[in-house]
Amino acid sequence: MLATNELTSAQRDDLRTIAAMIIPASDEYKVPGADDPAIQADMLVTLGRDTAMVRAALDHLARLAGKPLAELDAAKRDAIATEFRATGGVAAATLVRVVLQCYYRDDRVLRSLGLELRAPFPKGYTLEQGDWSLLDPVRAQPAKLRRAP
């Protein structure tokens, strides 16, 4: 029986397949795809509270495909991915978030973006100031939550 934070072999294969579809490798920018073994290992060890949702998303993908996604050719994978985006709901969003989160903390990816390989705290990162007036329509709406005492 699987531990609560583990995926089956077929689910791991499908995770690798869909991750490569979400973020393919780029020779131009010299970065790996999200199917890179190091990035995949990071995903598997950090799933934590997202494991159930990622499992649900991978199971949904397999149901749509009629078999493991990894066993389909590229054209059929693309068709299944399109349907998955439309019907996957919160589980699909969770899967995509996990892939993005693990990809964008890989050292090779950070280097390609010109970012220092360090935690954001305590030095922080400088953000350019944006146009705060874009929030005026939101600020003009009536309060939806009660104020704290």
C-alpha positions, 0 to 999 in steps of 0.5 A: 500500500502507498504512503499518503505522500507517494504516487504510483509508478504510472502516476509518476510517469504521467507527472513527468509527461504532463510537466514536460508539456507544461514547461518543455526544455529550452536549448535557446535559454539553456534550461531543462524542462519540468520533466528533468530528473532533479525537478521531478525529484523535488516535486515528489519529495515536496508534494506534502498537502498537495498529494491528494489533489495531484493524485486526483489530477493525474487520475483524471488525466489517465481517465481522459486518456483511457490509459496512462498519458505517458503511453499516448503519442504527442497529438493525443496527449495534446488533445487530452491536455486541452480537455484536462484544462477544461475539466480538471478544476482545482485538482488541475490547478494544483498540479500546474502550481506544483510543477511551476513552483518546483521548476522556478526554484531550480538553480539552473532556472534561476540562473537563466532568469538572472536571479541570485541563488538565495532565499528572498529573505532577509535581503528581499528583491527590489520590485519596480513600482507599478500603477497603483491606480489600477486598484482604484475600482477595487477600493471603490467597492463596498467592503465585503468583510467585516472590520476587525475590532 
